[in-house]
Amino acid sequence: MRIMAIDYGDARTGVALSDPTGFLAGQTFLIKSRKQEVVLEELAALVQRQGAQELVMGYPRNMDGTLGPRAEKYAAFARRLEEATGLPVALWDERRTTVDAHRILGEQGVRAKNRKDKIDSVAATLILEGYLDWKRLQAQRQEREEETP
């Protein structure tokens, strides 16, 4: 099952796609637009072209776990994305993904001025990796529960 992760933003939206098995993070894409309609159309087209069957989108929370000021905007966008694709959108805590993406790019030697077009795709990959890890953990827990008499 191919899973698509989205790091939605005002000017750029990063997208990461799992491999067809839904086990590993793979391809990344960047959508550059400030217009929600354009972003929705491009995401819907990517879902169709890439055969994504599940969507997960970064959801802004404060460091204490409360919802951030942009949370409602992101939730509304997720609802519109569900309508555009026919797929449910899981909202995933995106705390620290951008900070971690900057760190990763810095460790790879990418200069700060060259990170702008990479940061959102790396953040989407981190969202996807976290979600895939969580799904694997859930599956393992379920297996153990089914094995327990």
DSSP file (Angstrom, degrees, kcal/mol; ACC not computed):
  #  RESIDUE AA STRUCTURE BP1 BP2  ACC     N-H-->O    O-->H-N    N-H-->O    O-->H-N    TCO  KAPPA ALPHA  PHI   PSI    X-CA   Y-CA   Z-CA
    1    1 A M              0   0    0      0, 0.0     2,-0.4     0, 0.0    51,-0.1   0.000 360.0 360.0 360.0 120.3    0.0    0.0    0.0
    2    2 A R        -     0   0    0     49,-0.5    51,-3.2    19,-0.1    52,-1.1  -0.650 360.0-162.0 -82.8 128.5    1.6    3.3   -1.1
    3    3 A I  E     -a   54   0A   0     -2,-0.4    15,-2.8    16,-0.4     2,-0.5  -0.913   4.3-154.8-115.5 137.2    1.4    6.1    1.4
    4    4 A M  E     -aB  55  17A   0     50,-2.8    52,-2.4    -2,-0.4     2,-0.4  -0.945   5.6-160.6-114.3 129.5    1.8    9.8    0.7
    5    5 A A  E     -aB  56  16A   0     11,-3.3    11,-2.3    -2,-0.5     2,-0.4  -0.867   6.9-158.5-108.5 144.2    3.0   12.2    3.4
    6    6 A I  E     -aB  57  15A   0     50,-2.2    52,-2.8    -2,-0.4     2,-0.7  -0.980  17.4-166.9-128.9 128.1    2.4   16.0    3.1
    7    7 A D  E     - B   0  14A   0      7,-3.1     7,-2.0    -2,-0.4   117,-0.1  -0.835  28.7-157.8-108.6  88.8    4.2   18.9    4.7
    8    8 A Y        +     0   0    0     -2,-0.7     2,-0.3    50,-0.2     5,-0.2  -0.414  18.8 167.5 -73.2 139.5    1.7   21.6    3.8
    9    9 A G        -     0   0    0     24,-0.1    24,-0.1    -2,-0.1    -2,-0.0  -0.949  47.0-107.8-147.4 168.3    2.9   25.2    3.8
   10   10 A D  S    S+     0   0    0     -2,-0.3     3,-0.1     1,-0.1    -1,-0.1   0.860 116.2  11.0 -66.3 -37.1    1.9   28.7    2.7
   11   11 A A  S    S+     0   0    0      1,-0.3    22,-1.4    23,-0.1     2,-0.4   0.699 133.4  29.0-113.6 -30.1    4.4   28.9   -0.1
   12   12 A R  E     - C   0  32A   0     20,-0.2     2,-0.5    22,-0.1    -1,-0.3  -0.991  57.5-160.9-137.6 142.2    5.8   25.3   -0.5
   13   13 A T  E     - C   0  31A   0     18,-2.5    18,-2.7    -2,-0.4     2,-0.3  -0.980  13.3-151.0-125.1 119.3    4.3   21.9    0.1
   14   14 A G  E     -BC   7  30A   0     -7,-2.0    -7,-3.1    -2,-0.5     2,-0.4  -0.663  11.5-166.7 -88.5 144.7    6.6   19.0    0.5
   15   15 A V  E     -BC   6  29A   0     14,-2.5    14,-2.6    -2,-0.3     2,-0.4  -0.996   6.5-172.9-133.1 135.4    5.5   15.5   -0.4
   16   16 A A  E     -BC   5  28A   0    -11,-2.3   -11,-3.3    -2,-0.4     2,-0.4  -0.988   8.5-157.9-128.2 141.2    7.0   12.1    0.3
   17   17 A L  E     -B    4   0A   0     10,-2.8     9,-2.6    -2,-0.4   -13,-0.2  -0.945  11.0-134.5-121.8 135.9    5.9    8.8   -1.1
   18   18 A S  E     - C   0  25A   0    -15,-2.8     7,-0.2    -2,-0.4     9,-0.2  -0.316  35.4 -92.7 -77.0 168.8    6.4    5.4    0.3
   19   19 A D    >   -     0   0    0      5,-2.6     3,-2.0     1,-0.1   -16,-0.4  -0.295  51.7 -91.0 -69.5 169.2    7.5    2.4   -1.8
   20   20 A P  T 3  S+     0   0    0      0, 0.0    -1,-0.1     0, 0.0    -2,-0.1   0.747 127.6  56.6 -59.2 -23.5    4.6    0.3   -3.1
   21   21 A T  T 3  S-     0   0    0      3,-0.1   -19,-0.1   -18,-0.0    -3,-0.0   0.621 106.6-125.8 -82.3 -11.3    4.8   -2.0    0.0
   22   22 A G  S <  S+     0   0    0     -3,-2.0     3,-0.1     2,-0.2   -20,-0.1   0.744  84.0 105.9  73.0  22.9    4.3    0.9    2.4
   23   23 A F  S    S+     0   0    0      1,-0.2     2,-0.3    -4,-0.0   113,-0.1   0.794  72.6  35.8-102.8 -36.9    7.4   -0.1    4.2
   24   24 A L  S    S-     0   0    0    108,-0.0    -5,-2.6    -5,-0.0     2,-0.3  -0.903  76.6-116.3-124.2 148.0   10.0    2.5    3.2
   25   25 A A  E     +C   18   0A   0     -2,-0.3    -7,-0.3    -7,-0.2     3,-0.1  -0.600  47.9 154.5 -74.7 142.1   10.0    6.2    2.4
   26   26 A G  E     +     0   0A   0     -9,-2.6    -8,-0.2     1,-0.4    -1,-0.1   0.132  36.3  30.8-133.6-113.3   11.0    6.9   -1.2
   27   27 A Q  E     -     0   0A   0     -9,-0.2   -10,-2.8   -11,-0.1    -1,-0.4  -0.121  57.3-156.9 -60.3 150.3   10.3    9.6   -3.8
   28   28 A T  E     -C   16   0A   0    -12,-0.2     2,-0.3    -3,-0.1   -12,-0.2  -0.944   8.1-172.9-127.4 155.1    9.9   13.2   -2.8
   29   29 A F  E     -C   15   0A   0    -14,-2.6   -14,-2.5    -2,-0.3     2,-0.4  -0.941  12.2-146.6-139.2 158.4    8.1   16.1   -4.6
   30   30 A L  E     -C   14   0A   0     -2,-0.3     2,-0.6   -16,-0.2   -16,-0.2  -0.995   4.3-161.8-131.7 127.9    7.8   19.8   -4.0
   31   31 A I  E     -C   13   0A   0    -18,-2.7   -18,-2.5    -2,-0.4     2,-0.8  -0.942   8.0-160.9-108.4 117.9    4.7   21.9   -4.9
   32   32 A K  E     +C   12   0A   0     -2,-0.6     2,-0.3   -20,-0.2   -20,-0.2  -0.853  41.4 111.9-102.6 104.0    5.5   25.6   -5.1
   33   33 A S        -     0   0    0    -22,-1.4   -24,-0.1    -2,-0.8    -2,-0.1  -0.920  51.5-155.7-167.1 144.2    2.3   27.6   -4.8
   34   34 A R  S    S+     0   0    0     -2,-0.3     2,-0.6   -22,-0.0   -22,-0.1   0.482  76.1  94.6 -93.9  -7.4    0.6   30.0   -2.4
   35   35 A K     >  -     0   0    0      1,-0.2     4,-2.1   -24,-0.1     3,-0.3  -0.775  65.0-153.1 -94.7 120.7   -2.8   29.1   -3.8
   36   36 A Q  H  > S+     0   0    0     -2,-0.6     4,-2.9     1,-0.2     5,-0.2   0.873  95.2  56.5 -57.4 -39.8   -4.7   26.3   -2.0
   37   37 A E  H  > S+     0   0    0      1,-0.2     4,-2.5     2,-0.2    -1,-0.2   0.905 107.5  48.1 -60.9 -42.1   -6.6   25.3   -5.1
   38   38 A V  H  > S+     0   0    0     -3,-0.3     4,-2.6     2,-0.2    -1,-0.2   0.926 112.4  48.7 -64.3 -44.9   -3.3   24.7   -7.0
   39   39 A V  H  X S+     0   0    0     -4,-2.1     4,-2.6     1,-0.2    -2,-0.2   0.925 112.0  49.2 -62.1 -44.8   -1.9   22.7   -4.2
   40   40 A L  H  X S+     0   0    0     -4,-2.9     4,-2.6     2,-0.2    -2,-0.2   0.923 112.0  48.3 -60.4 -45.3   -5.0   20.6   -3.9
   41   41 A E  H  X S+     0   0    0     -4,-2.5     4,-2.2     1,-0.2    -2,-0.2   0.919 113.5  46.8 -61.9 -44.3   -5.1   19.9   -7.7
   42   42 A E  H  X S+     0   0    0     -4,-2.6     4,-2.3     2,-0.2    -1,-0.2   0.893 113.0  48.7 -67.8 -38.7   -1.4   18.9   -7.7
   43   43 A L  H  X S+     0   0    0     -4,-2.6     4,-2.6    -5,-0.2    -2,-0.2   0.926 111.3  49.8 -65.4 -43.4   -1.8   16.7   -4.7
   44   44 A A  H  X S+     0   0    0     -4,-2.6     4,-2.0     1,-0.2    -2,-0.2   0.898 111.6  49.4 -61.3 -40.1   -4.9   15.0   -6.2
   45   45 A A  H  X S+     0   0    0     -4,-2.2     4,-3.0     2,-0.2     5,-0.2   0.901 110.6  50.1 -65.7 -40.6   -3.0   14.5   -9.5
   46   46 A L  H  X S+     0   0    0     -4,-2.3     4,-2.9     2,-0.2     6,-0.3   0.909 107.7  53.7 -63.4 -41.9    0.0   13.0   -7.6
   47   47 A V  H  X>S+     0   0    0     -4,-2.6     5,-1.4     2,-0.2     4,-1.1   0.934 114.4  41.8 -57.1 -46.8   -2.3   10.6   -5.7
   48   48 A Q  H  <5S+     0   0    0     -4,-2.0     3,-0.3     2,-0.2    -2,-0.2   0.948 117.6  45.3 -65.4 -50.1   -3.7    9.4   -9.0
   49   49 A R  H  <5S+     0   0    0     -4,-3.0    -2,-0.2     1,-0.2    -1,-0.2   0.877 121.3  37.4 -63.6 -39.9   -0.4    9.2  -10.8
   50   50 A Q  H  <5S-     0   0    0     -4,-2.9    -1,-0.2    -5,-0.2    -2,-0.2   0.542 104.7-123.7 -93.6  -7.8    1.5    7.5   -8.0
   51   51 A G  T  <5 -     0   0    0     -4,-1.1   -49,-0.5    -5,-0.3    -3,-0.2   0.836  39.9-178.4  70.9  32.9   -1.3    5.2   -6.8
   52   52 A A      < -     0   0    0     -5,-1.4   -49,-0.2    -6,-0.3    -1,-0.2  -0.427  14.3-178.8 -65.9 138.1   -1.3    6.5   -3.3
   53   53 A Q        +     0   0    0    -51,-3.2     2,-0.3     1,-0.3   -50,-0.2   0.452  66.2  37.3-116.0  -6.7   -3.9    4.7   -1.1
   54   54 A E  E     -a    3   0A   0    -52,-1.1   -50,-2.8    33,-0.1     2,-0.4  -0.996  65.6-155.5-148.4 141.4   -3.3    6.5    2.2
   55   55 A L  E     -ad   4  89A   0     33,-1.0    35,-2.6    -2,-0.3     2,-0.4  -0.947   8.8-178.6-122.3 140.3   -2.6   10.1    3.1
   56   56 A V  E     -ad   5  90A   0    -52,-2.4   -50,-2.2    -2,-0.4     2,-0.4  -0.999   9.2-167.7-134.6 135.4   -0.9   11.5    6.1
   57   57 A M  E     -ad   6  91A   0     33,-3.0    35,-3.1    -2,-0.4   -50,-0.2  -0.969  27.7-107.5-129.0 138.7   -0.4   15.2    6.7
   58   58 A G  E     - d   0  92A   0    -52,-2.8   -50,-0.2    -2,-0.4    35,-0.2  -0.355  32.7-159.1 -60.8 139.0    1.7   17.2    9.2
   59   59 A Y  E     - d   0  93A   0     33,-3.1    35,-2.0   -52,-0.1     2,-0.3  -0.987  17.7-121.7-127.7 122.0   -0.4   18.8   11.8
   60   60 A P        +     0   0    0      0, 0.0     8,-1.8     0, 0.0     2,-0.3  -0.457  37.0 167.8 -74.0 125.0    1.0   21.8   13.8
   61   61 A R  B     -E   67   0B   0     -2,-0.3     6,-0.2     6,-0.2     5,-0.1  -0.941  35.2-112.5-127.3 153.1    1.2   21.4   17.6
   62   62 A N    >   -     0   0    0      4,-3.3     3,-2.2    -2,-0.3    33,-0.1  -0.360  39.9-100.7 -74.9 165.4    2.9   23.4   20.2
   63   63 A M  T 3  S+     0   0    0      1,-0.3    -1,-0.1     2,-0.1     5,-0.0   0.763 124.3  57.6 -61.9 -24.6    5.8   21.9   22.1
   64   64 A D  T 3  S-     0   0    0      2,-0.1    -1,-0.3     1,-0.0     3,-0.1   0.404 122.4-106.0 -86.3   4.2    3.5   21.2   25.1
   65   65 A G  S <  S+     0   0    0     -3,-2.2    -2,-0.1     1,-0.3     3,-0.1   0.260  79.1 128.7  94.0 -11.9    1.2   19.2   22.8
   66   66 A T  S    S-     0   0    0      1,-0.1    -4,-3.3    -5,-0.1    -1,-0.3  -0.324  71.6 -86.3 -72.0 161.3   -1.6   21.7   22.5
   67   67 A L  B     -E   61   0B   0     -6,-0.2    -6,-0.2    -3,-0.1    -1,-0.1  -0.472  45.1-127.9 -71.2 137.0   -2.9   22.7   19.1
   68   68 A G    >   -     0   0    0     -8,-1.8     3,-1.6    -2,-0.2     4,-0.3  -0.248  27.9 -98.3 -78.2 170.5   -0.9   25.5   17.4
   69   69 A P  T 3  S+     0   0    0      0, 0.0     4,-0.3     0, 0.0     3,-0.3   0.719 123.4  50.7 -64.3 -21.2   -2.5   28.6   15.9
   70   70 A R  T 3> S+     0   0    0      1,-0.2     4,-2.2     2,-0.1     5,-0.2   0.439  81.0  99.6 -94.9   0.4   -2.4   27.2   12.4
   71   71 A A  H <> S+     0   0    0     -3,-1.6     4,-2.7     1,-0.2     5,-0.2   0.888  80.9  48.9 -57.7 -44.8   -4.1   23.9   13.4
   72   72 A E  H  > S+     0   0    0     -4,-0.3     4,-2.5    -3,-0.3    -1,-0.2   0.894 110.0  52.2 -65.0 -38.9   -7.6   24.8   12.2
   73   73 A K  H  > S+     0   0    0     -4,-0.3     4,-2.0     1,-0.2    -1,-0.2   0.917 112.7  45.5 -61.1 -42.7   -6.2   26.0    8.9
   74   74 A Y  H  X S+     0   0    0     -4,-2.2     4,-2.5     2,-0.2    -2,-0.2   0.890 111.5  51.6 -69.1 -39.8   -4.4   22.7    8.4
   75   75 A A  H  X S+     0   0    0     -4,-2.7     4,-2.1     2,-0.2    -2,-0.2   0.902 110.4  49.4 -63.6 -40.4   -7.5   20.7    9.5
   76   76 A A  H  X S+     0   0    0     -4,-2.5     4,-2.0     2,-0.2    -2,-0.2   0.902 110.9  49.8 -64.9 -40.7   -9.6   22.6    7.0
   77   77 A F  H  X S+     0   0    0     -4,-2.0     4,-2.4     1,-0.2    -2,-0.2   0.912 108.5  53.4 -63.8 -41.4   -7.1   21.9    4.2
   78   78 A A  H  X S+     0   0    0     -4,-2.5     4,-2.3     1,-0.2    -2,-0.2   0.898 107.4  51.3 -60.7 -40.9   -7.1   18.2    5.2
   79   79 A R  H  X S+     0   0    0     -4,-2.1     4,-1.9     1,-0.2    -1,-0.2   0.913 110.7  48.2 -62.3 -41.9  -10.9   18.1    4.8
   80   80 A R  H  X S+     0   0    0     -4,-2.0     4,-2.2     1,-0.2    -2,-0.2   0.875 110.1  52.5 -65.9 -36.5  -10.6   19.7    1.4
   81   81 A L  H  X S+     0   0    0     -4,-2.4     4,-2.1     2,-0.2     6,-0.4   0.886 106.4  53.2 -66.4 -38.8   -7.9   17.2    0.4
   82   82 A E  H  X S+     0   0    0     -4,-2.3     4,-2.7     1,-0.2     5,-0.3   0.921 110.9  47.1 -59.6 -43.9  -10.1   14.3    1.5
   83   83 A E  H  < S+     0   0    0     -4,-1.9    -2,-0.2     1,-0.2    -1,-0.2   0.894 113.2  48.5 -64.3 -40.2  -12.9   15.7   -0.8
   84   84 A A  H  < S+     0   0    0     -4,-2.2    -1,-0.2     1,-0.2    -2,-0.2   0.808 125.8  26.1 -71.8 -30.3  -10.4   16.1   -3.7
   85   85 A T  H  < S-     0   0    0     -4,-2.1    -2,-0.2     2,-0.2    -3,-0.2   0.661  92.5-128.9-108.7 -20.2   -8.9   12.6   -3.4
   86   86 A G  S  < S+     0   0    0     -4,-2.7    -3,-0.1    -5,-0.3    -4,-0.1   0.589  73.7 114.6  76.9   9.7  -11.6   10.5   -1.9
   87   87 A L  S    S-     0   0    0     -6,-0.4    -1,-0.3    -5,-0.3    -2,-0.2  -0.896  71.5-113.9-113.6 142.2   -9.0    9.3    0.7
   88   88 A P        -     0   0    0      0, 0.0   -33,-1.0     0, 0.0     2,-0.6  -0.434  27.7-138.5 -68.2 149.6   -9.0   10.0    4.4
   89   89 A V  E     -d   55   0A   0    -35,-0.1     2,-0.4    -2,-0.1   -33,-0.2  -0.951   7.0-148.9-113.8 118.0   -6.2   12.1    5.7
   90   90 A A  E     -d   56   0A   0    -35,-2.6   -33,-3.0    -2,-0.6     2,-0.5  -0.723  15.4-137.3 -82.0 131.1   -4.5   11.2    8.9
   91   91 A L  E     -d   57   0A   0     -2,-0.4     2,-0.4   -35,-0.2   -33,-0.2  -0.812  22.5-164.1 -92.7 126.5   -3.2   14.2   10.8
   92   92 A W  E     -d   58   0A   0    -35,-3.1   -33,-3.1    -2,-0.5     2,-0.2  -0.927  27.6-106.7-119.5 131.7    0.3   13.6   12.2
   93   93 A D  E     -d   59   0A   0     -2,-0.4   -35,-0.1   -35,-0.2    -2,-0.0  -0.348  32.5-172.3 -55.5 117.9    2.1   15.6   14.8
   94   94 A E    >   +     0   0    0    -35,-2.0     3,-2.0    -2,-0.2     4,-0.5   0.199  26.2 148.0-103.6  16.8    4.8   17.5   12.9
   95   95 A R  T 3  S+     0   0    0    -36,-0.3   -33,-0.1     1,-0.3   -36,-0.0  -0.280  75.5   0.2 -54.1 132.9    6.6   19.0   15.9
   96   96 A R  T 3> S+     0   0    0      1,-0.1     4,-3.0     4,-0.0    -1,-0.3   0.367  93.7 118.2  72.5  -0.4   10.3   19.4   15.2
   97   97 A T  H <> S+     0   0    0     -3,-2.0     4,-2.4     1,-0.2     5,-0.1   0.924  79.7  43.7 -64.4 -41.2   10.2   18.1   11.6
   98   98 A T  H  > S+     0   0    0     -4,-0.5     4,-2.4     2,-0.2    -1,-0.2   0.911 115.0  49.4 -69.2 -40.4   11.4   21.3   10.1
   99   99 A V  H  > S+     0   0    0      1,-0.2     4,-2.1     2,-0.2    -2,-0.2   0.938 114.1  45.7 -60.8 -46.8   14.1   21.7   12.8
  100  100 A D  H  X S+     0   0    0     -4,-3.0     4,-2.7     1,-0.2    -2,-0.2   0.871 110.1  54.6 -65.1 -36.7   15.2   18.1   12.2
  101  101 A A  H  X S+     0   0    0     -4,-2.4     4,-2.5    -5,-0.3     5,-0.2   0.913 108.1  49.2 -63.8 -42.0   15.1   18.7    8.4
  102  102 A H  H  X S+     0   0    0     -4,-2.4     4,-2.4     2,-0.2    -2,-0.2   0.917 112.0  49.4 -60.5 -43.0   17.4   21.7    8.7
  103  103 A R  H  X S+     0   0    0     -4,-2.1     4,-2.6     2,-0.2    -2,-0.2   0.931 111.2  48.6 -62.6 -46.1   19.8   19.6   10.9
  104  104 A I  H  X S+     0   0    0     -4,-2.7     4,-1.5     1,-0.2    -2,-0.2   0.930 112.9  46.9 -61.0 -47.0   19.8   16.7    8.4
  105  105 A L  H  <>S+     0   0    0     -4,-2.5     5,-2.6     1,-0.2    -1,-0.2   0.886 111.8  51.7 -64.5 -37.7   20.5   19.0    5.4
  106  106 A G  H ><5S+     0   0    0     -4,-2.4     3,-1.5     1,-0.2    -1,-0.2   0.908 107.6  51.8 -63.1 -41.9   23.2   20.8    7.4
  107  107 A E  H 3<5S+     0   0    0     -4,-2.6    -1,-0.2     1,-0.3    -2,-0.2   0.789 106.7  54.8 -64.8 -27.2   24.8   17.5    8.2
  108  108 A Q  T 3<5S-     0   0    0     -4,-1.5    -1,-0.3    -5,-0.2    -2,-0.2   0.439 121.5-109.6 -85.0   0.5   24.8   16.7    4.5
  109  109 A G  T < 5 +     0   0    0     -3,-1.5     2,-0.5     1,-0.3    -3,-0.2   0.620  64.7 152.7  84.0  12.8   26.6   19.9    3.8
  110  110 A V      < -     0   0    0     -5,-2.6    -1,-0.3    -6,-0.2    -2,-0.1  -0.666  45.8-123.4 -78.5 122.7   23.7   21.7    2.1
  111  111 A R    >>  -     0   0    0     -2,-0.5     3,-1.4     1,-0.1     4,-0.5  -0.289  18.3-114.0 -66.3 150.7   24.2   25.4    2.7
  112  112 A A  G >4 S+     0   0    0      1,-0.3     3,-1.2     2,-0.2     4,-0.4   0.867 116.1  54.1 -53.5 -41.7   21.5   27.4    4.4
  113  113 A K  G 34 S+     0   0    0      1,-0.3    -1,-0.3     2,-0.1     3,-0.2   0.722 109.6  48.9 -69.3 -19.3   20.7   29.4    1.2
  114  114 A N  G <4 S+     0   0    0     -3,-1.4     3,-0.3     1,-0.2    -1,-0.3   0.419  93.3  77.3 -97.5   0.3   20.2   26.2   -0.8
  115  115 A R    XX  +     0   0    0     -3,-1.2     4,-2.8    -4,-0.5     3,-2.1   0.713  67.7  88.2 -82.0 -20.9   17.9   24.5    1.7
  116  116 A K  T 34 S+     0   0    0     -4,-0.4     4,-0.5     1,-0.3    -1,-0.2   0.851  93.6  39.5 -50.3 -46.0   14.8   26.4    0.8
  117  117 A D  T 34 S+     0   0    0     -3,-0.3    -1,-0.3     1,-0.2     4,-0.1   0.467 122.2  43.0 -86.5  -0.4   13.7   24.0   -1.9
  118  118 A K  T <> S+     0   0    0     -3,-2.1     4,-2.3    -4,-0.1     3,-0.3   0.686  92.4  78.0-110.3 -27.6   14.6   20.9    0.0
  119  119 A I  H  X S+     0   0    0     -4,-2.8     4,-2.4     1,-0.2     5,-0.1   0.846  93.8  48.7 -58.5 -41.3   13.5   21.5    3.5
  120  120 A D  H  > S+     0   0    0     -4,-0.5     4,-2.1     2,-0.2    -1,-0.2   0.864 111.6  48.8 -71.4 -35.9    9.8   20.8    2.9
  121  121 A S  H  > S+     0   0    0     -3,-0.3     4,-2.0     2,-0.2    -1,-0.2   0.884 112.4  48.7 -69.5 -38.1   10.4   17.5    1.1
  122  122 A V  H  X S+     0   0    0     -4,-2.3     4,-2.2     2,-0.2    -2,-0.2   0.918 111.0  50.6 -66.1 -42.2   12.8   16.4    3.9
  123  123 A A  H  X S+     0   0    0     -4,-2.4     4,-2.2    -5,-0.2    -2,-0.2   0.901 109.3  51.2 -61.5 -40.4   10.1   17.4    6.5
  124  124 A A  H  X S+     0   0    0     -4,-2.1     4,-2.6     1,-0.2  -108,-0.2   0.883 108.2  52.6 -63.0 -37.9    7.5   15.3    4.6
  125  125 A T  H  X S+     0   0    0     -4,-2.0     4,-2.9     2,-0.2    -2,-0.2   0.902 108.2  50.2 -64.3 -40.6    9.9   12.4    4.6
  126  126 A L  H  X S+     0   0    0     -4,-2.2     4,-2.2     2,-0.2    -2,-0.2   0.890 110.5  49.8 -65.0 -39.1   10.3   12.7    8.3
  127  127 A I  H  X S+     0   0    0     -4,-2.2     4,-2.3     2,-0.2    -2,-0.2   0.939 113.0  47.5 -61.5 -46.6    6.5   12.7    8.7
  128  128 A L  H  X S+     0   0    0     -4,-2.6     4,-2.9     1,-0.2     5,-0.2   0.922 111.0  50.0 -62.0 -45.8    6.2    9.7    6.5
  129  129 A E  H  X S+     0   0    0     -4,-2.9     4,-2.4     1,-0.2    -1,-0.2   0.906 111.5  48.9 -61.6 -41.7    9.0    7.8    8.4
  130  130 A G  H  X S+     0   0    0     -4,-2.2     4,-2.1     2,-0.2    -1,-0.2   0.913 113.5  47.0 -62.8 -42.1    7.3    8.5   11.7
  131  131 A Y  H  X S+     0   0    0     -4,-2.3     4,-2.5     2,-0.2    -2,-0.2   0.907 111.9  49.5 -67.0 -42.9    3.9    7.4   10.4
  132  132 A L  H  X S+     0   0    0     -4,-2.9     4,-2.3     2,-0.2    -2,-0.2   0.909 110.8  50.5 -63.5 -41.4    5.4    4.2    8.9
  133  133 A D  H  X S+     0   0    0     -4,-2.4     4,-2.3    -5,-0.2    -1,-0.2   0.921 110.7  49.7 -60.5 -44.1    7.2    3.4   12.2
  134  134 A W  H  X S+     0   0    0     -4,-2.1     4,-2.6     1,-0.2    -2,-0.2   0.911 109.6  50.8 -62.1 -43.5    3.9    3.9   14.1
  135  135 A K  H  X S+     0   0    0     -4,-2.5     4,-2.2     2,-0.2    -1,-0.2   0.902 110.4  49.4 -62.3 -41.0    2.0    1.6   11.7
  136  136 A R  H  X S+     0   0    0     -4,-2.3     4,-2.3     2,-0.2    -1,-0.2   0.919 111.2  49.6 -63.4 -42.8    4.6   -1.1   12.1
  137  137 A L  H  X S+     0   0    0     -4,-2.3     4,-2.4     1,-0.2    -2,-0.2   0.907 110.1  50.6 -62.5 -42.7    4.4   -0.8   15.9
  138  138 A Q  H  X S+     0   0    0     -4,-2.6     4,-2.3     1,-0.2    -1,-0.2   0.908 110.3  49.8 -61.4 -42.4    0.6   -1.0   15.8
  139  139 A A  H  X S+     0   0    0     -4,-2.2     4,-2.3     2,-0.2    -2,-0.2   0.900 110.6  49.9 -64.4 -41.1    0.8   -4.2   13.6
  140  140 A Q  H  X S+     0   0    0     -4,-2.3     4,-2.3     2,-0.2    -2,-0.2   0.914 110.7  49.6 -63.9 -42.9    3.3   -5.8   16.0
  141  141 A R  H  X S+     0   0    0     -4,-2.4     4,-2.4     1,-0.2    -2,-0.2   0.917 110.7  49.9 -61.2 -43.4    1.1   -5.0   19.0
  142  142 A Q  H  X S+     0   0    0     -4,-2.3     4,-2.2     1,-0.2    -1,-0.2   0.908 109.4  51.4 -64.0 -41.3   -1.9   -6.4   17.3
  143  143 A E  H  X S+     0   0    0     -4,-2.3     4,-1.7     1,-0.2    -1,-0.2   0.922 110.6  48.6 -60.4 -44.4    0.0   -9.6   16.4
  144  144 A R  H  X S+     0   0    0     -4,-2.3     4,-1.4     1,-0.2    -2,-0.2   0.901 110.9  50.5 -63.7 -40.4    1.1  -10.1   20.0
  145  145 A E  H  < S+     0   0    0     -4,-2.4    -1,-0.2     1,-0.2    -2,-0.2   0.881 110.1  49.8 -64.9 -37.6   -2.5   -9.5   21.3
  146  146 A E  H  < S+     0   0    0     -4,-2.2    -1,-0.2     1,-0.2    -2,-0.2   0.810 110.8  50.3 -70.7 -29.4   -3.8  -12.1   18.8
  147  147 A E  H  < S+     0   0    0     -4,-1.7    -1,-0.2    -5,-0.2    -2,-0.2   0.737  90.4  92.7 -79.3 -23.5   -1.2  -14.6   20.0
  148  148 A T     <        0   0    0     -4,-1.4    -4,-0.0     1,-0.1     0, 0.0  -0.581 360.0 360.0 -76.8 125.2   -1.9  -14.2   23.7
  149  149 A P              0   0    0      0, 0.0    -1,-0.1     0, 0.0    -4,-0.1   0.502 360.0 360.0 -72.6 360.0   -4.5  -16.7   24.9
